[in-house]
Amino acid sequence: MRYYLIAGEASGDLHGSNLIKAIHEQDAHAEMRCWGGDRMEAAGATLVKHYRELAFMGFVEVVAHLRTIFRNIDFCKKDILAWKPDVLVLIDYPGFNMRIAEWAKKQGIRIVYYISPQVWAWKEKRVLKIKRDVDKMLVILPFEVDFYKKWDHKVTYVGHPLIEVVSHEKNKVPVRPISDKPIIAILPGSRAQEIKVKLPIMLKMVKYFPDHCFVVAQASAQPDSLYKEIIGNEPVLLVKDQTYNLLKQAKAGLITSGTATLETALFGVPQVVCYKGNAISFWLATKLVSVKYISLVNLIMAKPVVTELIQSELTETNLKTALTRLLQDEAYKQELKRDYETLWHKLGDSHASQNAAKEIIMIANGG
């Protein structure tokens, strides 16, 4: 069978790579073509376009790159038609993928959506488009099943793919020591624009905690020069392709909102969630988004488990106070540990990729 997969950012590339491996295990004759990244290509798919050419964050930024986005959409449609897949697998990345889904449905192409758009956060009526255009929705967050049920749409919960990834890292991959000092991990995001905004604020913590080693996780798609220009002479370490190795050793983390907050929690690292973006984009988001929290940890747990410093709250003073609490308040750390354990159990078993592959192969075969 022929599988065409589309992911548009680093997390999609990670989960897409494990999905590709699982499909290969269950379909020995699978042929795969993808939009994604290095991981998906290494897993055995032919890479059409890298996600570094696709990732634009925020309303203002998207508007500024509309010409590029529409050009990519047109190219994607032509490539899909030329390749004639048995199934189209869309991985998150809703702004792009939902447009492709609407078009592909009209072409008679079978469509599976793996990792639901966050329709529960904003623009709920997108569910109606999903019901119309997508043959099978595979969700990874437990509460999404009930959300879709509210809209009379049956979806399949396959478990969260990070459980399998983190389980493998914890159990099978040895730690490569980074520093003799206690480590504070800095994960400033994967996009250049968010790194430029948040990393300078995060680095202001270095002078307050001289007994700790601050380590910045470099996004694989970003050049060394981006980080070195911001870091300057600050006494911090920069590591590339070692995020999980870093989290296994960290005593605390300053983490950009997104998938990284969940990864950090699954590794048991106390964290402060940081978000700061374009002022206009953020203002528009506050008018559209209907959720109480910005981090996946708090959303899944339905309570403020980790501290979130958002937009104007992300200041040097607030970040210092929050990080001090993580390092010194033992009662808080124990409470956090218990909540992290509950979070792990909420997310289910460690076979999300295998479960998703089974559903996708079924659809590819006309099921």
Protein Blocks (a to p, Z undefined) as FASTA:
>chain_A
ZZddddfbfklmmmmmmmmmmmmmmmmkbccdddddfklmmnopacfbdfklmmcgdjkl
mmmmmmmmmmmmmmmmmmmmmnopabdcdeejlllmmmmmmmmmmnopacddehiaffkl
gokllmmmmmmmpmbdcdfbfklmmmmmmnopacddebjfklmmmmmmmmmmccddfbfb
dcddddebjbfklmmmmmmmmmmmmmmmmmbccdddddfkbcfklmmmmnmmaccdddeh
ilmmmmmmpcbdcddedjklmmmmmnopacdddddddfklmmmmmmmpccfbfbfklmmn
opafbacdehjlmcfklmmmmmmmmmmmmmlmmmmmmmmmmmmmmnopaklmmmmmmmmm
mmmnoZZ
